[in-house]
Amino acid sequence: MSDAWLDPTLVRSRLNGPGENALRKAFKPDNEAHAATLLALDDAERIGLLERSDAFGSFRRALNQLSHACAKTRPRDALVIFDALLQGKNPDLATYCNALWAVQDDNTHLGKDPERARKYLAACLPHGPKNPAIFYNAACVAIELDDLDAALGYVEDAVRFGYGGREAMRTAFRTEALFAKIRDDRRFFDALDDRGPQGVALVERVIAKVREEGFSALGVEVSKKKKRAWPKHDKDFRPLSPEVLDALTLPNGAPLPPSLRRWLAFDAQWLSTLGWFELAPAFRWTPRSLEAIAKAEFGDMDEPPSDPEPGEVEEGEQSWASFFDVPAMEYGFLVPGGAEHRRVWMLSNAPDREGDYPVLYMDIDDVPSLGPMYPGFDVWLAQEANVIRISYETYSSAFEDFRFASRLRHHARTMCDGAEYVQCPSVALRPPHPDDGVRVSLDRDDWFERLLALRASHLPADDAPIRGASAEDLTWLQEHLGAPLPPAVVRFYERVNGLSWGPFRFLSIDEIRDRAAQRSMFGEATPPASPFAVLLVSPGTADGFLLLSEEGMVDGYQFADEDLSLTSPKSALEEGIESVRHAALFAGEDEEEVDEDEDED
């Protein structure tokens, strides 16, 4: 059978006929002859082939691939293909980004084409919220069109929807010729650092969208068949009365977050349907503890996790809920979202600067864990309504988003002992830690004596005196960081000011004073710009633990593989010691000694 894509006449003879589907399936984007025939067709023929195909089918995917391949090497051909691809629905969001790149004279040097550029903007911008790089390329197109106000709006949208190249944009504004006309316009640089609306202002944006589009903007389906179903229609809003709102406090007695108060003044029925409260016969909160939510959502385990830590699973226990038995987490409200994980708006004893509380995730895949996922009701609601976007690679990705990092760090300190997340939270967050008679826990008064005993047992050759830091040393460290030290760090340094401990070194404050040495510990990675102090290192690697000061607060960070992750200072210090004990247990001690130590666990 002849290859129709070798002859434009044969292709045209099969358009709108029974052989058209086979024609589309036969197209190969990496075949130069096929590409040449496609380009020989007129615009209407190419568009017709796409319109009559499955929007998610192989032919559209092939043209996406071809347009990507041509964008930099054959930009005229790429534009011809983009003209067709932008006419309909396209599942490949990179196509919209690439089309805006290809229509820029700065990239292709084909000359400015304002008419085509505006058509591309109209076709591509609606997809920006799901791929915010589209907004950055749109800003570049708008600058070429001398529409600087529109360009500024696209930069703001790129930030609002979580574009990951914010710092690359800043560098480009300062260095690339395209941006010469905005280089002295402070608004563009300010937009890169604008955290955007939060709290009530963010909820107002959600309300505006829901008023316009209805509850479908939040994924709420209308039910017309059941008599008591809600909503009856897409704009069935049922607010709390001002009298109820004015008298309302949270279940723990704290004031309502302004963001939640604003939402309830717009609609209360949705949250009531989610199980947050009852509206009749009178308003009544219906919170649940984290443990109760876990029991209802996850049920019983098929089998307990292997090798549990002491205290994690009691004999015969078969419920996931035991891992989430955290007494401090008493007032929780389930929100939509998650497959193997669940999301819970959880009250704490310390709201953030917006007066709000975090949405935590609970996950039971591999090791049960939890941590702050959204900094508040406001951000969770806005993400649900697609008013903003947070790029999620992990549950903790929002900690890397400058808009929300400060609020999330606050919740990490308040609810997770300073860490992004905790594993086996019923153990990690229930002070004091279970006493197995061996481990060093900074919560306990005898921690230093245990450290000495462990060193004598596992590192008998190391008998150098261990000395604490002076008050002057601790004052210097606090002044260096410009904020109060975590209590666990003070407690540790008062007794231990420098210690070689198996594969780790706990640095002395004199070593921390050597700034060149401190910076060198990051290897080829760039040290933090904010004041920092490396406290713990693993010699021969770029792994360790440091304190980092931001916005008047000091947090602990683990660094490994050139990445920083928020972690509990107390846990980091304790785990540095515990890792040596584990290394000793499995590093050639005779079997009897190992068994004896393991029995102590």
ZAMARGU-4260 file (C-alpha; in steps of 0.2 Angstrom, whole numbers, plus 5000, padded with zeros to 4 digits):
<rodrens>
0) 5000/5000/5000 | 5007/5017/4995 | 5012/5030/5008 | 5000/5044/5005 | 5011/5056/5015
5) 5023/5056/5001 | 5011/5065/4990 | 5000/5080/4994 | 4988/5075/4981 | 4985/5058/4989
10) 4983/5066/5006 | 4970/5078/4999 | 4961/5064/4990 | 4958/5056/5007 | 4952/5071/5017
15) 4934/5070/5023 | 4933/5052/5017 | 4934/5035/5025 | 4953/5034/5023 | 4956/5050/5033
20) 4958/5040/5050 | 4971/5029/5043 | 4979/5044/5035 | 4981/5052/5052 | 4988/5036/5060
25) 5001/5034/5047 | 5008/5052/5049 | 5026/5051/5057 | 5033/5067/5064 | 5051/5062/5062
30) 5049/5058/5044 | 5055/5073/5034 | 5044/5069/5018 | 5029/5067/5029 | 5032/5084/5037
35) 5035/5092/5020 | 5018/5085/5014 | 5009/5092/5029 | 5017/5109/5026 | 5011/5109/5008
40) 4993/5108/5013 | 4984/5124/5016 | 4979/5131/5033 | 4961/5125/5031 | 4966/5107/5027
45) 4978/5106/5042 | 4965/5113/5054 | 4952/5101/5047 | 4963/5086/5050 | 4965/5091/5068
50) 4947/5096/5071 | 4940/5080/5065 | 4953/5070/5075 | 4952/5065/5093 | 4959/5080/5103
55) 4969/5067/5113 | 4974/5056/5099 | 4990/5051/5090 | 4989/5064/5076 | 4988/5079/5087
60) 5002/5071/5098 | 5013/5069/5082 | 5010/5087/5077 | 5014/5093/5095 | 5030/5083/5093
65) 5034/5091/5076 | 5031/5108/5082 | 5042/5106/5097 | 5056/5100/5085 | 5054/5114/5073
70) 5053/5128/5085 | 5071/5132/5086 | 5078/5125/5070 | 5064/5129/5057 | 5053/5142/5066
75) 5044/5147/5050 | 5038/5129/5048 | 5034/5128/5067 | 5023/5144/5066 | 5013/5136/5052
80) 5010/5120/5063 | 5006/5131/5078 | 4993/5140/5068 | 4983/5124/5066 | 4987/5117/5084
85) 4980/5132/5093 | 4963/5131/5084 | 4957/5117/5096 | 4959/5109/5113 | 4977/5102/5116
90) 4982/5091/5131 | 5000/5095/5129 | 5002/5112/5138 | 5020/5114/5133 | 5013/5117/5115
95) 5005/5134/5121 | 5021/5139/5129 | 5032/5134/5114 | 5020/5143/5102 | 5022/5160/5112
100) 5041/5157/5112 | 5041/5154/5093 | 5031/5170/5089 | 5044/5181/5097 | 5055/5190/5085
105) 5068/5190/5099 | 5069/5171/5097 | 5067/5168/5079 | 5072/5184/5071 | 5058/5182/5058
110) 5052/5199/5061 | 5037/5205/5072 | 5020/5198/5067 | 5008/5208/5079 | 4992/5200/5072
115) 4998/5182/5074 | 5006/5186/5091 | 4989/5193/5097 | 4980/5177/5091 | 4993/5166/5100
120) 4990/5176/5116 | 4971/5174/5115 | 4973/5155/5112 | 4987/5152/5125 | 4983/5162/5140
125) 4968/5152/5146 | 4980/5138/5149 | 4992/5148/5160 | 4985/5143/5177 | 4990/5125/5173
130) 5007/5129/5165 | 5012/5146/5172 | 5028/5147/5161 | 5015/5152/5148 | 5013/5168/5157
135) 5031/5172/5156 | 5032/5169/5137 | 5016/5180/5136 | 5025/5194/5145 | 5039/5193/5132
140) 5027/5194/5118 | 5018/5209/5126 | 5035/5218/5128 | 5038/5215/5109 | 5021/5223/5106
145) 5025/5237/5117 | 5011/5233/5129 | 5020/5235/5145 | 5005/5235/5156 | 4999/5219/5149
150) 5017/5212/5151 | 5017/5217/5169 | 5000/5208/5172 | 5007/5192/5164 | 5022/5193/5176
155) 5010/5195/5191 | 5000/5180/5184 | 5016/5169/5182 | 5020/5172/5201 | 5002/5170/5207
160) 5001/5153/5198 | 5018/5147/5205 | 5030/5149/5191 | 5046/5140/5196 | 5058/5151/5186
165) 5055/5167/5196 | 5074/5170/5199 | 5078/5166/5181 | 5065/5180/5176 | 5074/5192/5188
170) 5091/5188/5179 | 5083/5190/5162 | 5075/5207/5166 | 5093/5213/5171 | 5103/5206/5157
175) 5093/5202/5141 | 5091/5214/5127 | 5072/5210/5126 | 5069/5218/5143 | 5079/5234/5141
180) 5063/5244/5140 | 5057/5238/5157 | 5074/5237/5166 | 5071/5253/5175 | 5053/5250/5178
185) 5053/5245/5197 | 5035/5237/5195 | 5042/5222/5186 | 5054/5218/5200 | 5042/5221/5213
190) 5030/5209/5205 | 5043/5195/5207 | 5043/5198/5226 | 5024/5201/5228 | 5017/5187/5239
195) 5000/5192/5232 | 4983/5192/5241 | 4982/5181/5256 | 4969/5179/5270 | 4953/5189/5267
200) 4959/5197/5251 | 4962/5179/5243 | 4945/5173/5249 | 4937/5188/5241 | 4945/5182/5224
205) 4938/5165/5227 | 4921/5172/5230 | 4921/5183/5215 | 4925/5168/5204 | 4912/5157/5212
210) 4899/5171/5211 | 4903/5171/5192 | 4905/5153/5188 | 4895/5145/5202 | 4900/5130/5214
215) 4907/5121/5199 | 4922/5132/5201 | 4925/5121/5217 | 4920/5105/5210 | 4903/5105/5219
220) 4890/5096/5209 | 4872/5102/5208 | 4859/5089/5213 | 4841/5092/5207 | 4833/5075/5210
225) 4834/5073/5229 | 4823/5084/5239 | 4835/5089/5253 | 4850/5089/5242 | 4861/5105/5240
230) 4865/5114/5230 | 4849/5116/5221 | 4858/5126/5207 | 4876/5131/5204 | 4874/5148/5213
235) 4864/5141/5228 | 4874/5151/5241 | 4868/5150/5259 | 4877/5162/5271 | 4878/5162/5290
240) 4868/5176/5297 | 4878/5191/5304 | 4870/5188/5321 | 4878/5170/5321 | 4894/5175/5314
245) 4896/5189/5327 | 4894/5177/5341 | 4905/5163/5334 | 4921/5157/5340 | 4931/5141/5335
250) 4929/5125/5345 | 4945/5129/5355 | 4938/5146/5360 | 4949/5156/5348 | 4942/5169/5336
255) 4937/5164/5319 | 4951/5167/5306 | 4946/5182/5295 | 4947/5171/5279 | 4935/5158/5286
260) 4923/5172/5293 | 4923/5180/5276 | 4918/5163/5267 | 4905/5159/5280 | 4897/5176/5276
265) 4896/5171/5258 | 4891/5152/5261 | 4890/5140/5275 | 4881/5126/5267 | 4896/5119/5258
270) 4907/5117/5274 | 4892/5110/5283 | 4890/5097/5270 | 4909/5093/5272 | 4905/5089/5290
275) 4913/5104/5299 | 4897/5109/5308 | 4878/5107/5310 | 4867/5122/5305 | 4850/5115/5312
280) 4842/5117/5324 | 4857/5129/5329 | 4875/5131/5324 | 4886/5118/5332 | 4904/5114/5327
285) 4908/5095/5324 | 4927/5094/5324 | 4936/5077/5326 | 4953/5073/5332 | 4967/5068/5320
290) 4966/5050/5327 | 4947/5050/5324 | 4949/5056/5306 | 4962/5043/5302 | 4952/5029/5309
295) 4937/5034/5299 | 4947/5037/5283 | 4960/5024/5283 | 4952/5010/5293 | 4962/4995/5299
300) 4979/4990/5292 | 4980/4974/5282 | 4996/4971/5292 | 5007/4981/5303 | 5022/4990/5295
305) 5038/4980/5296 | 5051/4984/5308 | 5041/4997/5318 | 5050/5009/5330 | 5047/5006/5349
310) 5030/5012/5354 | 5023/5013/5337 | 5012/4998/5336 | 5006/4989/5351 | 5003/4970/5351
315) 4988/4966/5341 | 4985/4983/5335 | 4978/4984/5318 | 4972/5002/5315 | 4981/5016/5306
320) 4973/5028/5319 | 4986/5024/5332 | 5000/5032/5321 | 4990/5049/5322 | 4985/5049/5340
325) 4992/5066/5344 | 4984/5074/5359 | 4987/5092/5354 | 4978/5089/5337 | 4961/5088/5344
330) 4951/5100/5333 | 4952/5095/5315 | 4940/5096/5299 | 4942/5085/5284 | 4943/5094/5267
335) 4942/5087/5250 | 4957/5080/5241 | 4969/5065/5242 | 4970/5047/5237 | 4982/5038/5249
340) 4983/5054/5259 | 4970/5065/5267 | 4969/5084/5270 | 4964/5091/5287 | 4962/5109/5292
345) 4969/5108/5310 | 4968/5120/5324 | 4983/5124/5335 | 4987/5135/5349 | 4995/5148/5338
350) 4988/5154/5322 | 4999/5162/5309 | 5000/5180/5304 | 4984/5179/5294 | 4975/5172/5310
355) 4974/5155/5301 | 4978/5137/5304 | 4986/5125/5292 | 4979/5111/5281 | 4989/5096/5286
360) 4991/5080/5275 | 4990/5063/5282 | 4999/5049/5272 | 4999/5030/5276 | 5010/5025/5260
365) 5026/5017/5266 | 5028/5026/5283 | 5013/5035/5291 | 5017/5054/5291 | 5009/5071/5292
370) 5015/5089/5289 | 5008/5106/5284 | 5002/5106/5266 | 4994/5123/5264 | 4997/5137/5276
375) 4978/5141/5279 | 4960/5139/5274 | 4963/5154/5262 | 4976/5146/5252 | 4968/5129/5252
380) 4952/5137/5246 | 4960/5147/5232 | 4970/5132/5226 | 4953/5122/5225 | 4945/5136/5215
385) 4961/5138/5204 | 4963/5156/5209 | 4981/5152/5213 | 4992/5138/5210 | 5006/5129/5220
390) 5017/5117/5210 | 5017/5101/5219 | 5030/5088/5217 | 5029/5082/5235 | 5016/5086/5249
395) 5029/5098/5256 | 5032/5108/5240 | 5024/5124/5246 | 5038/5126/5258 | 5048/5131/5243
400) 5035/5144/5237 | 5041/5161/5243 | 5023/5167/5245 | 5018/5154/5258 | 5035/5148/5265
405) 5035/5160/5281 | 5017/5155/5286 | 5021/5136/5283 | 5037/5138/5294 | 5027/5145/5308
410) 5015/5130/5307 | 5030/5118/5306 | 5036/5125/5322 | 5019/5125/5331 | 5013/5108/5325
415) 5028/5097/5319 | 5042/5102/5331 | 5050/5113/5318 | 5050/5100/5303 | 5042/5100/5286
420) 5034/5083/5291 | 5035/5070/5304 | 5034/5051/5302 | 5025/5041/5314 | 5018/5056/5322
425) 5010/5048/5338 | 5028/5044/5343 | 5037/5060/5336 | 5024/5072/5343 | 5020/5065/5360
430) 5033/5071/5372 | 5043/5065/5380 | 5049/5051/5369 | 5047/5033/5375 | 5061/5029/5387
435) 5070/5014/5381 | 5084/5016/5393 | 5097/5019/5379 | 5093/5033/5367 | 5098/5051/5371
440) 5083/5062/5372 | 5085/5081/5375 | 5068/5081/5383 | 5076/5071/5398 | 5086/5078/5412
445) 5099/5064/5411 | 5103/5066/5392 | 5121/5071/5394 | 5125/5057/5406 | 5117/5045/5393
450) 5128/5052/5379 | 5143/5049/5390 | 5138/5031/5393 | 5135/5028/5375 | 5152/5035/5370
455) 5160/5024/5383 | 5151/5009/5376 | 5153/5012/5358 | 5168/5024/5356 | 5179/5018/5370
460) 5195/5026/5362 | 5187/5043/5362 | 5189/5049/5380 | 5192/5068/5378 | 5183/5079/5390
465) 5167/5086/5383 | 5164/5104/5388 | 5150/5116/5386 | 5149/5133/5378 | 5150/5149/5388
470) 5137/5161/5390 | 5147/5173/5379 | 5148/5160/5365 | 5129/5157/5365 | 5127/5176/5365
475) 5138/5177/5350 | 5129/5164/5340 | 5112/5172/5344 | 5119/5189/5338 | 5126/5181/5322
480) 5109/5174/5318 | 5100/5189/5323 | 5086/5179/5332 | 5083/5168/5347 | 5091/5151/5346
485) 5079/5135/5347 | 5079/5129/5365 | 5086/5112/5360 | 5101/5120/5353 | 5104/5130/5369
490) 5102/5115/5379 | 5114/5105/5369 | 5128/5118/5368 | 5127/5122/5386 | 5135/5104/5389
495) 5142/5100/5371 | 5153/5113/5362 | 5161/5103/5349 | 5162/5084/5348 | 5168/5071/5336
500) 5155/5057/5337 | 5159/5043/5325 | 5154/5048/5307 | 5149/5065/5313 | 5156/5081/5319
505) 5146/5093/5331 | 5155/5109/5327 | 5160/5121/5341 | 5155/5139/5341 | 5173/5143/5337
510) 5172/5133/5322 | 5156/5141/5317 | 5165/5158/5318 | 5176/5153/5304 | 5164/5159/5290
515) 5175/5153/5276 | 5175/5136/5283 | 5157/5137/5285 | 5154/5142/5267 | 5165/5128/5261
520) 5154/5115/5269 | 5142/5117/5255 | 5154/5111/5242 | 5149/5117/5225 | 5131/5122/5231
525) 5128/5141/5235 | 5127/5144/5254 | 5111/5152/5260 | 5110/5171/5258 | 5102/5173/5275
530) 5113/5171/5291 | 5116/5153/5295 | 5127/5142/5306 | 5132/5124/5301 | 5131/5114/5317
535) 5133/5096/5312 | 5143/5088/5297 | 5147/5072/5290 | 5165/5073/5285 | 5169/5069/5267
540) 5151/5073/5261 | 5141/5089/5259 | 5128/5082/5271 | 5124/5090/5288 | 5113/5101/5298
545) 5112/5120/5300 | 5102/5134/5308 | 5095/5147/5296 | 5088/5164/5301 | 5074/5172/5291
550) 5061/5185/5296 | 5067/5186/5314 | 5065/5167/5317 | 5078/5153/5317 | 5074/5136/5310
555) 5084/5120/5307 | 5088/5113/5290 | 5095/5097/5284 | 5106/5098/5269 | 5109/5084/5257
560) 5112/5083/5239 | 5113/5102/5238 | 5095/5103/5245 | 5089/5111/5261 | 5074/5104/5270
565) 5066/5110/5286 | 5069/5099/5301 | 5067/5099/5319 | 5083/5105/5328 | 5080/5093/5343
570) 5077/5078/5331 | 5093/5082/5321 | 5104/5083/5336 | 5097/5067/5343 | 5097/5058/5327
575) 5116/5062/5325 | 5119/5054/5341 | 5107/5039/5338 | 5115/5036/5321 | 5132/5032/5329
580) 5124/5020/5341 | 5116/5011/5326 | 5132/5011/5316 | 5141/5003/5331 | 5128/4990/5333
585) 5131/4984/5315 | 5149/4988/5313 | 5158/4972/5319 | 5153/4971/5337 | 5151/4952/5342
590) 5134/4944/5340 | 5132/4943/5359 | 5134/4962/5361 | 5123/4966/5347 | 5109/4955/5354
595) 5111/4963/5371 | 5109/4980/5365 | 5094/4975/5354 | 5086/4968/5369 | 5088/4985/5377
600) 5077/4992/5363
</rodrens>
